[in-house]
Amino acid sequence: MMLAASWTVQAAPEESTDPAAAATVATPATPAPSAKPEDLIGKKVAFIEVAGTVNIKPETILAVTRLKPGDEWTPDKVRQDLRLIYEMGTFADVTADFAAIPEGVKVIYNVKENPVLKGIVLQGNNKLPKDKLMKLMTVKTGEVLNSKTVAANLRAIEESYKAEGYILAKTGDVNFSPDGILTVRINEGIVEDIVVKGNTKSKAHVITREMRTKIGQPFNAKDARVSMQKLYNLAYFEDVNLKLLPGKQPGGTVLEVSVVEQKTGTFSIGGGYSASDGLIGIINVGDKNFRGTGDDVNIHWEFGGKASTAGNYSVSFRRPWLDRKQTSFGFTFYNMINQYTDFDSGGNEVSTYDRRYRGFDFTFGRPVNDKLSHYITLKNRWDDYKGWISGKNYETDEPYKSENYIQNNFGLTRSVIISRVLDTRDSNTNPSEGVRYSLSAEVAGLGGDFSFNKYTAEGRRYWKVGKSQVIAVRGMYGYGTGHIPEMQKYMAGGIDTLRGYRDDQFKGNRLFATTMEYRFPVAKRVMASLFTDVGNAWDSDSFEFLKDLKFGYGLGIRIVTPFGPLRLDYGFSNQGGRTHFSFGGQF
């Protein structure tokens, strides 16, 4: 008669360690009668057996156990072995029997093997392809299912989803059928609804249409970040926050979008007086989120003054979404007369005159994706010479009169412009990272007075340095052929190209311009910059590039106001210093 006991494996396995040498399986002698479990403590282990194996050799199991024949028997050592065997992952149940025998203690590990894996079925994987996920399932068909390997495989699947931005994806629903089929149900974390809060003016659909995250699709953190940036780039909101709320279905979520709106409308009124024009009034009204629809509307009107300049106006409209493919449409109508001055390369006045420009343009655009867009513009513009003020008179002075300067440079320009823009900037108003590359081709003719082609390339790049400092670089190159009138030539000089020189001081059918700026904050909504500009515009193909380049440098201030951003720069050049002021953002 022997006294025996049985233990079952604990639910929480301890950390496994390297196995010792395998024990020898032997047949024990007849057990001694009458022994209590407490009497086994301190006795030597005589024999260790494994029972219940079908496909796994006992030696494989004994290779991972710590308790060996000749060791002192203790309950802790047996419990440790139970955990080590269970952690092999190939058993559904592990127990231990032990008994006192004349030779010492006999230990029997009873195991119940998992079924043999015959197939794997993945369900619910709509965003990641089956082939990619199956490569992560390293459990092998035809072998005993290893639950430890399966658990590692499921974690690998979840990590693969997270790497793609699907942070809510889970693989908790796993079933292993008696016929050996492992079924893994993947819950990708579906967005059940999108709730918009804080939008007192903007329509809800104006916000949700900008978001890559859609109802009925799995939540993606990368898409959410892009969506936030797109909402900021609208310039309708001071703040945008996204919050995930529990959904009604298991694993589902509700995306809450909270916005803080800012003023998008502008209204300004001004005036002036001059001896030549008299009293002039100016009204400008606009809204880049008209009635909360996302439409951009602007009206500029000048009244009073002499009859020739009274009634100057421009009207612009842009609708960013015409259809679900985000086709955009915009137009501008304008009729303006202003005083314009031509300069020579030294910055001296050549001629000052009144110029009227009037016409319209229509632009259609459509994105290829969030970063790449195409645009096509039809331009119809008349430039008229309205009268001499000072300097050379293009109508009466030579050689302009005999060369038909007016007829060759003023008239109707009708053209089509096709452009392609790649934009990865983190903000289109105040970028700190990313690039913006654009290519455009303008073909003029189409019944107009001038026939020419212009090809322009521009690149911008931004680097964030330190906490809030930015290095910004821009380069432009333009190449034109044909009869390009004076008003359609490339121009360099002024706040957008060469600071320290007069506005549009250099003109030609070729353009090269590059700018580097170091930008840093000095106060809330105020940025300062140190800049250097290099470039020129010219007509001659024999242009001596390095010799004729112009250089400017200086410092500037950018102020964000309720009426929009203001720029104030002071540039130095070989022609002295010059102040430049404008409304609008920087490149």
Secondary structure, DSSP 8 states (H G I E B T S, - for coil): ---EEEEE--SS--------------------SS--GGGGTT-BEEEEEEES-SSS-HHHHHTT----TTSB--HHHHHHHHHHHHTTS-EEEEEEEEEEETTEEEEEEEEEE--B--EEEEES-SSS-HHHHHTT----TTSB--HHHHHHHHHHHHHHHHHTT-TT-EEEEEEE-TTSEEEEEEE--BEEEEEEES-SSS-HHHHHTT-S--TTSB--HHHHHHHHHHHHHTT-EEEEEEEEEE-SSTT-EEEEEEEEE---EEEEEEEEEETTTEEEEEEEEEEEEETTTTEEEEEEEEEES-TTTTT-EEEEEEES-SSTT--EEEEEEEEEEEEEEEE-TTS-EEEEEEEEEEEEEEEEEEESSSSEEEEEEEEEEEEEEEEEEEE--TTTSTTTTTTTHHHHHSSEEEEEEEEEEEE--S-SSS--SEEEEEEEEEEE-TTSS--EEEEEEEEEEEEEETTTEEEEEEEEEEEEEE---GGGSEEE-STTS-TTS-TT-EEESEEEEEEEEEEEEEETTEEEEEEEEEEEEE--TT--HHHH-EEEEEEEEEEEETTEEEEEEEEEETTEEEEEEEES---
